[in-house]
Amino acid sequence: MQEAIDMEFLGREAAHLLAFVLKRASPSDRDYKDLIARYGRDVDFRDLVNGMADGLGLALIDPGVNARNTGLAACCSDRNSPFAPTIDTYQLKIRHDYRPAIPLVHLGVMSYYFPNLQADEEYSARPGSPEQVMQHLRAIAVEMQAADRHLDAIPSTLRKAYQLILDIPEVGENDADGRKGRTTLLGIVRAVMDQLVETNYLRLSTEGKELVYQPRQIYHLYVRRYAGGTMAKLLERIRAGGDSQEDAR
């Protein structure tokens, strides 16, 4: 009987921790901080939490010793998960025909902050503005276009995405500051970066008189463990193809 009560309590605590993670609670919350500490020291509790997350098609990102300052994060590890993102997840009030560009915008943000997208790349709180990320994103699209002419390296979904990135106007007459509407590339990039602020992957700070976006360590862990590998390989193939083409010339 007591064992059943203990398991019920442990299950409730594990679910409570997952609830904090999924609602992206502040790690300053006392209950959340206590649960993070237990997750770090109690192997049985950690296994239970990880098992519950796995059953939901999620993987927890644990920053280790910094967890009490950054919190835990979860990302989808199964396309059949009820938490699996769809294109509607990222629509952000963006024009329907522009939405296929969103995955490439995310790639642009990731590779701007972490250029190598490699597992051994050290964390750096590099500041960046939507304008800087937009220019970086356009450069990636140009690389993809160049590689696509001679190398079958671009998946069809990314082909459509890079074509959109090159076709969408950077700014418009009615939103020269990139803040009004999301029908320009700058507006779309800003919307994606603002969403990453809301999900605690980026933070806003000031540099002089400029408002800049900086990556949080939890975003670095996400990119490094769950996003960087595949994307790094894709960019490597594209850039290698571009280099080969230049050599051939």
JOLINMO-V840551 format. One record per residue. N is the residue number from 1. RES is the residue in three letters. SS is DSSP state (H for helix, E for strand, L for the rest). PHI is phi in whole degrees, 0 to 359 (NA if undefined). Layout:
<<N,RES,SS,PHI> <N,RES,SS,PHI>>
This chain:
<<1,MET,L,NA> <2,GLN,H,297> <3,GLU,H,296> <4,ALA,H,296> <5,ILE,H,297> <6,ASP,H,297> <7,MET,H,294> <8,GLU,H,296> <9,PHE,H,296> <10,LEU,H,297> <11,GLY,H,297> <12,ARG,H,295> <13,GLU,H,294> <14,ALA,H,296> <15,ALA,H,296> <16,HIS,H,297> <17,LEU,H,296> <18,LEU,H,299> <19,ALA,H,297> <20,PHE,H,301> <21,VAL,H,296> <22,LEU,H,290> <23,LYS,L,268> <24,ARG,L,54> <25,ALA,L,292> <26,SER,L,287> <27,PRO,L,294> <28,SER,L,284> <29,ASP,L,297> <30,ARG,H,299> <31,ASP,H,296> <32,TYR,H,296> <33,LYS,H,297> <34,ASP,H,295> <35,LEU,H,291> <36,ILE,H,297> <37,ALA,H,298> <38,ARG,H,294> <39,TYR,H,301> <40,GLY,H,283> <41,ARG,H,255> <42,ASP,L,255> <43,VAL,H,298> <44,ASP,H,297> <45,PHE,H,295> <46,ARG,H,298> <47,ASP,H,298> <48,LEU,H,294> <49,VAL,H,298> <50,ASN,H,296> <51,GLY,H,295> <52,MET,H,295> <53,ALA,H,297> <54,ASP,H,298> <55,GLY,H,296> <56,LEU,L,269> <57,GLY,L,77> <58,LEU,E,239> <59,ALA,E,234> <60,LEU,E,274> <61,ILE,E,256> <62,ASP,L,249> <63,PRO,L,285> <64,GLY,H,73> <65,VAL,H,296> <66,ASN,H,269> <67,ALA,H,301> <68,ARG,H,290> <69,ASN,H,263> <70,THR,H,256> <71,GLY,L,81> <72,LEU,L,261> <73,ALA,E,224> <74,ALA,E,233> <75,CYS,E,228> <76,CYS,E,287> <77,SER,L,244> <78,ASP,L,217> <79,ARG,L,296> <80,ASN,L,269> <81,SER,L,294> <82,PRO,L,295> <83,PHE,L,262> <84,ALA,L,298> <85,PRO,L,289> <86,THR,L,237> <87,ILE,H,299> <88,ASP,H,292> <89,THR,H,300> <90,TYR,H,250> <91,GLN,L,295> <92,LEU,L,51> <93,LYS,L,60> <94,ILE,L,268> <95,ARG,L,310> <96,HIS,H,305> <97,ASP,H,284> <98,TYR,H,265> <99,ARG,H,298> <100,PRO,H,300> <101,ALA,H,280> <102,ILE,H,301> <103,PRO,H,302> <104,LEU,H,288> <105,VAL,H,297> <106,HIS,H,298> <107,LEU,H,299> <108,GLY,H,298> <109,VAL,H,295> <110,MET,H,301> <111,SER,H,283> <112,TYR,H,292> <113,TYR,H,283> <114,PHE,L,231> <115,PRO,L,305> <116,ASN,L,271> <117,LEU,L,49> <118,GLN,L,253> <119,ALA,L,296> <120,ASP,L,261> <121,GLU,L,285> <122,GLU,L,285> <123,TYR,L,290> <124,SER,L,215> <125,ALA,L,275> <126,ARG,L,297> <127,PRO,E,281> <128,GLY,E,201> <129,SER,L,250> <130,PRO,H,304> <131,GLU,H,297> <132,GLN,H,293> <133,VAL,H,294> <134,MET,H,300> <135,GLN,H,295> <136,HIS,H,296> <137,LEU,H,296> <138,ARG,H,298> <139,ALA,H,295> <140,ILE,H,297> <141,ALA,H,297> <142,VAL,H,295> <143,GLU,H,299> <144,MET,H,295> <145,GLN,H,298> <146,ALA,H,296> <147,ALA,H,291> <148,ASP,H,292> <149,ARG,L,285> <150,HIS,L,223> <151,LEU,L,223> <152,ASP,L,278> <153,ALA,L,246> <154,ILE,L,254> <155,PRO,L,300> <156,SER,H,301> <157,THR,H,295> <158,LEU,H,285> <159,ARG,H,298> <160,LYS,H,296> <161,ALA,H,294> <162,TYR,H,292> <163,GLN,H,296> <164,LEU,H,295> <165,ILE,H,302> <166,LEU,H,282> <167,ASP,H,267> <168,ILE,L,294> <169,PRO,L,299> <170,GLU,L,295> <171,VAL,L,222> <172,GLY,L,235> <173,GLU,L,298> <174,ASN,L,267> <175,ASP,L,215> <176,ALA,L,301> <177,ASP,L,271> <178,GLY,L,77> <179,ARG,L,260> <180,LYS,L,265> <181,GLY,L,75> <182,ARG,L,227> <183,THR,L,256> <184,THR,L,239> <185,LEU,H,296> <186,LEU,H,297> <187,GLY,H,296> <188,ILE,H,292> <189,VAL,H,299> <190,ARG,H,297> <191,ALA,H,297> <192,VAL,H,295> <193,MET,H,293> <194,ASP,H,295> <195,GLN,H,295> <196,LEU,H,291> <197,VAL,H,292> <198,GLU,H,297> <199,THR,L,267> <200,ASN,L,68> <201,TYR,L,271> <202,LEU,E,239> <203,ARG,E,227> <204,LEU,E,267> <205,SER,E,212> <206,THR,E,248> <207,GLU,E,231> <208,GLY,L,70> <209,LYS,L,259> <210,GLU,E,265> <211,LEU,E,270> <212,VAL,E,234> <213,TYR,E,251> <214,GLN,E,233> <215,PRO,E,283> <216,ARG,L,276> <217,GLN,H,299> <218,ILE,H,295> <219,TYR,H,291> <220,HIS,H,300> <221,LEU,H,296> <222,TYR,H,298> <223,VAL,H,298> <224,ARG,H,294> <225,ARG,H,266> <226,TYR,H,234> <227,ALA,H,238> <228,GLY,H,294> <229,GLY,H,302> <230,THR,H,297> <231,MET,H,291> <232,ALA,H,298> <233,LYS,H,295> <234,LEU,H,296> <235,LEU,H,297> <236,GLU,H,298> <237,ARG,H,298> <238,ILE,H,295> <239,ARG,H,290> <240,ALA,H,295> <241,GLY,H,294> <242,GLY,H,295> <243,ASP,H,296> <244,SER,H,296> <245,GLN,H,294> <246,GLU,H,295> <247,ASP,H,295> <248,ALA,H,295> <249,ARG,L,288>>
